[in-house]
Amino acid sequence: MKIIGILGIQGDIEEHEDAVKKINCIPKRIRTVDDLEGIDALIIPGGESTTIGKLMVSYGFIDKIRNLKIPILGTCAGMVLLSKGTGKEQPLLEMLNVTIKRNAYGSQKDSFEKEIDLGGKKINAVFIRAPQVGEILSKDVEIISKDDENIVGIKEGNIMAISFHPELSDDGVIAYEYFLKNFVEKR
């Protein structure tokens, strides 16, 4: 069975662990850089991207994650952290050739659910202070999901990023299955 690490320093960690179990993989909570050893993939969960970024710097995660050669899934704040820029001064992994519009849908009170397409399947996406892709900086970035004309899912190399929270939706397992099939199992 594949071991999928979940960066466990802030955000919806338990919900991601439950979702990983649903796709018959083993979740591993990542709290230190040493915890990254032996995992087949990594999930960077939603939460507050500035806080997660500062904690990643404090715990030494930035360079270690940048040098991983494994698939990575970023959800919501994870998408922000994987980007090249946000227009705001904050620590970023800078692994995806995109810029991100933080909180593009508004504040917490503007949260909503909407059915969207992800890789040819319908998924009920939960958007909470969700980002959107601002600018695509490379032809290697592929759009995998949109909300109307807004880009909310991308992939580049072995990285997938979505601006919604699949761990909070009953059918969110679709996103994890997509990640497993198209990234983790192809490794």
Disulfide bonds with the S-S distance in Angstrom:
none
